[in-house]
Structure formats: C-alpha cells, structure tokens
Amino acid sequence: MKTEKISSLVLYVVFAVIILLFGVFFTYGYDNQYVANPKFNDPLMLDGVMILMYAMVAITALLIVWSLVKSFVQNMGGPKGENLSGVPGGTISAVSVAILVVSLLVGFFAPSETIVANGDVVTDTTAIALADHFICSIYVLSVVALVAMFFNMTGIMKRK
C-alpha cells in the first residue's frame, strides 16, 4: 500500500473517531449538573474526550521523535544525497527541534503558584505549570504561524 493511501486512511479514521466521540459527548449526558456547584455541567463523556486528546498528543509526540531520529540517522555518516523533492528536510528538522526547545523552556519557567478555579484553590503545581505551558506554547506557535503566513503571502522567501 502506498504511503499516500495509508496517510489518507489514517486521516479519515481519525476524523471519524473525533466526530463520533464529539457527537456522543454532546448528545449523551451533556446536561448533568456538577455536584459541587449546580451552575456547571458535568458531561458523562468528558473522560472520553480527554483520553482521546491525550492519546492524540502522545501519538503525535512519538511520531515527531521517531521522524526526527529517522531523519538524523539517514543524514549522518556520508555525503548527502540529492534533494529531488525540493522539500528542505534539514530546515524542517531544525525548526522542529527549536520549537521543542522553546516549548520546554516555556514550561520550565512557567509560574506555579496556586490559583482559584471554580471557587476551589488549586495547589497542584504540576497541573498549573502544564496548563500554563500549553497556553504559552499556543501563543508562541500562533505568532510563528502568523509570521510564516506573512512571509508566504508576500513572497519574500520564494525561490525563482
């Protein structure tokens, strides 16, 4: 089976699972009241959505590590072959590593003070730091995406 067919099949399966899970999330037990505060909902399928999210993040992280290791192993020890596809693989790998390093630095320097959420004091510093890490990473990656989109639209970096 060709790589493109496998990629398309995986994409369709992931879309189907996401649509199915979110359909069940919003139709089955969505209006349950939260016991501690009846103003909030406590959906029954929230755990399923969170497990899907964690699984997709974990699989993506493993694929990133696998592809980085594979690209570094292929490019080590010997002259580099011709790049017939025109895709700058070395640049993509370097940018991926840079994003990983910046993301880890943001996570390590994130404040881990206690916060108040839903009227309760949250003291789990790992959860607070992780949430702050993801929020800061979203900001950084959004700015990077906007800059990349700007350069692409202006044509500054296009080859002739």
C-alpha positions in Angstrom: 0.0 0.0 0.0 1.3 3.4 -0.9 2.2 5.9 1.8 -0.3 8.4 0.5 -3.2 5.9 0.8 -2.1 4.9 4.3 -2.0 8.6 5.2 -5.5 9.3 3.8 -6.9 6.2 5.6 -5.4 7.3 8.9 -6.8 10.8 8.4 -10.3 9.5 7.7 -10.2 7.2 10.6 -9.1 10.0 13.0 -11.8 12.3 11.6 -14.5 9.6 12.1 -13.4 8.9 15.7 -13.4 12.6 16.6 -16.8 13.2 15.0 -18.3 10.2 16.6 -16.9 11.0 20.1 -17.9 14.6 20.0 -21.4 13.6 18.7 -21.7 11.3 21.7 -20.3 13.9 24.0 -22.9 16.5 23.2 -25.9 14.1 22.9 -25.4 11.7 25.8 -25.4 13.1 29.3 -24.2 16.6 28.5 -26.7 18.3 30.8 -25.6 16.6 34.0 -25.2 19.1 36.8 -21.9 19.3 38.6 -22.4 18.1 42.2 -20.3 20.7 43.9 -21.8 23.6 42.0 -25.0 23.1 40.1 -24.3 26.1 37.8 -21.8 24.0 35.9 -22.3 21.0 33.6 -20.6 17.6 34.3 -20.8 15.8 30.9 -20.6 12.0 31.1 -18.2 11.6 28.2 -15.7 14.2 29.3 -13.2 11.5 30.3 -13.5 10.0 26.8 -12.8 13.3 25.1 -9.8 13.9 27.4 -8.4 10.4 26.8 -8.7 11.0 23.0 -6.9 14.3 23.4 -4.1 12.7 25.5 -3.8 9.8 23.1 -3.5 12.0 20.1 -0.9 14.2 21.7 1.1 11.2 22.8 0.9 9.6 19.4 1.9 12.9 17.7 4.9 13.3 20.1 6.0 9.7 19.4 5.8 10.3 15.7 7.8 13.5 16.0 10.5 11.8 17.9 10.5 8.9 15.5 10.7 11.1 12.4 13.5 13.3 14.0 15.6 10.2 14.9 15.0 8.7 11.5 16.0 11.9 9.6 19.1 12.4 11.8 20.1 8.7 11.2 19.6 9.0 7.5 21.6 12.2 7.2 24.6 11.0 9.3 27.8 9.5 8.1 28.3 10.2 4.5 27.7 12.7 1.7 24.2 14.0 1.5 22.2 12.8 -1.5 20.4 15.0 -3.9 17.2 16.6 -2.7 14.9 15.7 -5.6 11.6 16.6 -3.8 12.5 20.3 -3.1 11.4 20.0 0.5 14.0 21.4 2.9 14.1 18.5 5.3 17.1 19.8 7.3 15.4 23.1 7.8 12.2 21.5 8.9 14.1 19.3 11.4 16.0 22.3 12.8 12.8 24.3 13.2 11.1 21.3 14.9 13.9 21.0 17.4 13.9 24.7 18.0 10.1 24.7 18.7 10.6 21.7 21.1 13.4 23.6 23.0 11.4 26.8 23.2 8.3 24.9 24.3 10.3 23.1 27.1 11.9 26.4 28.2 8.4 28.0 28.4 7.3 25.0 30.5 10.2 25.1 32.9 10.0 28.9 33.5 6.2 28.9 33.9 5.0 30.2 37.3 3.5 27.5 39.5 1.6 29.5 42.1 -1.8 28.4 43.5 -4.9 29.6 41.6 -8.6 29.7 42.3 -10.7 27.7 39.8 -14.5 27.1 40.2 -14.3 28.5 43.7 -11.7 26.0 44.8 -8.0 26.6 45.4 -5.9 24.5 43.1 -2.5 23.7 44.6 -1.3 21.0 42.2 1.7 22.8 40.8 2.3 20.3 38.0 -1.2 20.8 36.6 -0.9 24.6 36.8 2.5 24.6 35.2 1.4 22.2 32.4 -1.7 24.3 31.7 0.4 27.5 31.6 2.9 25.7 29.4 0.3 24.8 26.9 -1.3 28.3 26.9 2.1 30.0 26.4 3.0 27.5 23.7 -0.2 28.2 21.8 0.7 32.0 21.9 4.2 31.4 20.7 3.2 29.0 17.9 0.3 31.3 16.8 2.8 34.2 16.4 5.2 31.9 14.5 2.3 30.8 12.2 1.3 34.4 11.6 4.9 35.3 10.7 5.2 32.3 8.4 1.8 33.2 6.7 3.0 36.8 6.2 6.3 35.7 4.6 4.4 33.2 2.4 1.8 35.8 1.3 4.4 38.5 0.5 6.6 36.1 -1.5 9.8 37.3 0.2 11.2 33.8 0.7 10.1 32.3 -2.6 12.7 30.8 -4.9 13.0 31.7 -8.5 
